[in-house]
Amino acid sequence: MRSRSVSRKIVVTGIVAALYAALTLGLAPISYGAIQFRISEVMTLLAFINPMYIGGLTLGCFLANLASPLGIVDVIFGTTATFLSVFMMSKTRNLFAASLWPVLFNGVIIGIELWAVFKLPLVLTMLQVAFGEFVVVSILGVIVFRFGILYNTRLMDLLNQR
């Protein structure tokens, strides 16, 4: 039974990573830069439901950032921002409060990254990245999760299987 559980976790991690990367790359024109609306970030709220999704979300971000115009810099710092966000989301008990972690971490970390690479205005760039995260995760994501997932007991049971 243990090997089935491990196999399931590996498969789920791969599926989540692939979906995150595919959404990001499929919507690449709006997924990178100071003003970005990375729709795949809605998926980060999966970590709020179950910490099992942290690995897949982090791996998906890593894979998506391999195609970033910022290259290895975004692979390192963008993936770190996502990991910190989803880790903290898994520790937060309120959905809206959990949605604010990517706003904070991506706003600061990606804002500094874009400032360092492109010499963009630091505070403005941080605010622009944070705004995009707020729109995608705290507005769109919270709506999707609150009304489409959290009250769907069959889907919640499926998402919480270990």
KAJO-V845948 format. One record per residue. N is the residue number from 0. SS is DSSP state (~ for helix, > for strand, _ for the rest). PHI is phi in degrees with one decimal (999 if undefined). PSI is psi in whole degrees, 0 to 359 (* if undefined). Layout:
BEGIN
n	ss	phi	psi
N	SS	PHI	PSI
N	SS	PHI	PSI
END
This chain:
BEGIN
n	ss	phi	psi
0	_	999	325
1	~	-61.8	317
2	~	-65.8	329
3	~	-66.4	320
4	~	-65.5	317
5	~	-64.8	316
6	~	-60.3	318
7	~	-62.3	317
8	~	-62.8	320
9	~	-64.7	315
10	~	-63.4	314
11	~	-62.2	317
12	~	-59.3	315
13	~	-64.1	318
14	~	-65.3	314
15	~	-62.6	315
16	~	-60.8	315
17	~	-64.6	318
18	~	-64.6	316
19	~	-60.7	310
20	~	-63.2	317
21	~	-64.0	317
22	~	-62.8	317
23	~	-64.9	311
24	~	-70.2	323
25	~	-65.9	333
26	_	-115.5	35
27	~	-50.6	319
28	~	-59.2	335
29	~	-110.2	7
30	~	-99.0	349
31	_	-130.8	154
32	_	107.9	180
33	_	-67.1	317
34	_	-103.7	100
35	_	-132.1	145
36	_	-127.5	77
37	_	-77.4	95
38	~	-58.1	329
39	~	-60.6	340
40	~	-64.4	340
41	~	-56.1	324
42	~	-63.6	339
43	~	-59.7	336
44	~	-67.6	348
45	~	-59.4	327
46	~	-65.6	334
47	~	-66.5	323
48	~	-74.6	317
49	_	-157.6	124
50	~	-62.9	347
51	~	-57.5	337
52	~	-84.7	353
53	~	-57.7	313
54	~	-61.4	314
55	~	-65.3	320
56	~	-66.9	318
57	~	-65.7	315
58	~	-63.3	318
59	~	-60.8	318
60	~	-64.7	316
61	~	-55.8	311
62	~	-63.6	316
63	~	-64.1	323
64	~	-75.6	347
65	_	-62.6	334
66	_	-96.3	3
67	_	-65.4	145
68	_	-60.0	341
69	_	-89.5	356
70	_	61.7	222
71	~	-60.2	330
72	~	-60.2	316
73	~	-72.8	327
74	~	-59.4	315
75	~	-74.1	303
76	~	-78.5	323
77	~	-66.3	318
78	~	-67.2	321
79	~	-62.1	316
80	~	-60.6	318
81	~	-66.4	316
82	~	-59.5	312
83	~	-59.8	319
84	~	-62.1	308
85	~	-70.5	328
86	~	-62.8	312
87	~	-67.6	325
88	~	-61.2	323
89	~	-68.4	341
90	~	-97.5	354
91	_	-99.4	137
92	_	-98.1	353
93	_	-111.4	128
94	~	-57.7	311
95	~	-64.8	317
96	~	-60.6	319
97	~	-61.4	323
98	~	-66.6	343
99	~	-83.0	343
100	~	-60.6	314
101	~	-64.8	329
102	~	-60.8	313
103	~	-68.7	302
104	~	-65.6	315
105	~	-69.9	320
106	~	-55.3	311
107	~	-74.3	304
108	~	-68.2	311
109	~	-70.6	325
110	~	-58.6	314
111	~	-64.7	319
112	~	-58.4	311
113	~	-66.8	323
114	~	-63.4	315
115	~	-67.6	321
116	~	-82.6	314
117	~	-104.5	358
118	_	58.6	37
119	_	-77.2	158
120	_	-60.4	124
121	~	-59.5	302
122	~	-64.2	317
123	~	-61.2	317
124	~	-65.2	317
125	~	-59.4	316
126	~	-66.2	322
127	~	-65.5	315
128	~	-64.4	315
129	~	-60.8	321
130	~	-61.5	313
131	~	-60.1	318
132	~	-64.7	320
133	~	-62.7	315
134	~	-61.7	313
135	~	-75.4	311
136	~	-88.4	309
137	~	-78.3	335
138	~	-101.0	292
139	~	-61.4	311
140	~	-62.3	315
141	~	-63.5	319
142	~	-62.2	311
143	~	-59.6	313
144	~	-72.4	317
145	~	-65.7	316
146	~	-100.8	339
147	~	-105.1	339
148	~	-122.4	307
149	_	-61.3	329
150	_	-95.6	4
151	_	-98.6	96
152	~	-62.5	324
153	~	-65.5	317
154	~	-67.2	318
155	~	-62.0	319
156	~	-61.1	318
157	~	-64.0	315
158	~	-68.9	335
159	_	-96.0	1
160	_	-63.9	141
161	_	-111.6	*
END
